[in-house]
Amino acid sequence: MMDEYGNDVWNYAYFLTKSTEQADELSQEVFIRAYSGIAHFRGECSLKTWLLTITRNTTFTYRKSRFFRSSLWGETLPIHTEQMNASMGEMKPEKWVHPSAEAEAISREHVHEIWDIIMALPDKFRELLLLHMKYELTTSEIAEMLCISAGTAKSRLSRARAKVRKQWEERSE
């Protein structure tokens, strides 16, 4: 499948992203998804169409992901008019401002500081935040994946956010 359609998938991903690095990453993700979901391929369209649909959907998911738009990946993260709200980033576009170069640098620094705090959390909190923030999984999906109850997932997510907020406030003083 990859030999036959790899170039098509890569070219389409490049067309959508205009980035060779992103096209490489997305192409890999598309074939991982395709191989793991081949049992769901119903044959209602050609295999190529199915793969390109996966490419398109994967690319759009990639673009919407707050994690991939963050400065951790070299792109600008829109600056929220408040540093962090209670839910750590459920930002609404109407509250974004166009950042200056200085503001972008500060934003990048803040993002790195926040990720440093997250990466220093105990595993059970760090993993939950990463699954929620990076992969945008719901608490129910996380609970199922980690074999814990949905209530436990919600509680840990809440405690993880509180720990990050506390550490952030301590660093900001």
N, C-alpha and C positions, 0 to 999 in steps of 0.2 A: 504494500500500500504506500509506504513512504517512498520507495524507489519510483513508483509510477506518478505519484501526485505531490511529492515533496516540493518540487520547484513551483508548482501552482500555488500551493499553500503559502510558501515563503513569499512569493511575489505579491500575492494578495495581502498578506500581513504587512509587507513593506509599503504597498500602495496605501493602506489605511493608516499606517503610523509614520511613514517617511523616516524610519530609523532602522538601520541594519541590525543593531543590537536588539531592539524590541522585536523585529521580525524573526530573528533567531530564537529568542525566548518564546515568542508566541507559537512559532511552528512546532517547537518541542511540546508545548502544552497542548496544542491541537491534536497531535498524534497520540499523546498520552490519553487524552479524553476519548479519542476515536477508538483506540485499542480497548480501553476499559468499557466503552459503550457499544461495541460492535454488535452485541446481542440485541440491542435496541434499534438497530438499523432495519427499517421495514421494507426497503427496496422500492419505495414510492418515487424515488428520484435516483439519479446516478450516484455512484460512490463519490465522484468528484464534486457534485453539487452538495452532497451531505458534508464532505470535508470543508468545502468553502463556507458553508453555513456555520459550521463549528468555528471556523477561522473568524468569521465576522462576529459571531456572538462572543467568542473569547476576547477578541480585540476590543469590543465595546465594553465588556466587563472590565477588562484591563484599564481602559481609559476612565471609567467611572470610579474605579477604586481609589479611595483617598490615599491609600498607602503608596500606590505607584505614581500618583501625582505629587507626592511629597518631595521635598528637596533631598531626601535620602537617595533618590534616583536621578538627581541632577535637574529636576524641573522645579518650577516655582509652585509653592503652596500658597493659595490665596490667603491673605491675612484676615483674620476675623477681628472685628472691632473690639472684642473682649479677648484677653489672652487665652482663657480656657473657660468654657461654661461647665455647668454641673455634670453634664454627661460626657465631658472630654471630647468635644468636637462634633456634635450633631449640628454642623454649620449650615446656615441657609444662605444661598447665593446673594440675596438682597442685603446681607450684612457684610459682604466682601468688599474690600477696597483694592484699588490697583496699587501695588506696592512700589516704592522707590527702590533704587539699588541698595540703599542703606537698610531699608525695611526688609528687603528680601534677605539680606545677609543676617539680620537679626532673626528673621523667621527661620532660616536654615539652622542657625545656632540653637534656637528654642526647640526645633524639631529633634535635633541631635541630642539635646539635653533630655528631652522627654523620652526618647528611645533608650538612652543610657539608663534612665530610671527604670523603665519597663524591663530592660534586659537584666537588671540587678534584682528583680523581684524573685521570690521563690517560684519554682517550676510550676506549681499548680495555678498560680496567678498569672505568670508570664505567658504560659501556653494558652490560657483562656483569652487573654487580651489579644494575643497575636491572631488566634483563630477568628476573633470577633472583628478586629481592626483591619488586619491584612487580608484575610480571606472572606470577610464580611458574612460570616456564618451567624445564624440566629442562635439564641441560647438553647433552643430545642435541638438544633443540629449539633451544637457543641456537646450538649448533654448526651446525645446518642453516640457521638463519636468517642467521647471519653468514658462512656459507660457510667454516667452519674445521672442523678435525677435533674429535671429541668430546674427545680427549686434550688438545688445545690449549685448549678451553673449560674443562675441569676445572682445568687448570694455571693459566689466567688467573684463574679464579674464586678459586682458592686463594691466588694472589699478591695479588689485590685484597683479599680478607679480611685477609691478613697486613698489607697496607699500612694498612688502616683500623684494625686492632688496634694497630699500632705508633703511628700518629698519635693514637689515643685515649689510649693509655698515656702518650704524651708530654704531652698536654694535661692529663691527670689528675695528673701529678706536681707 
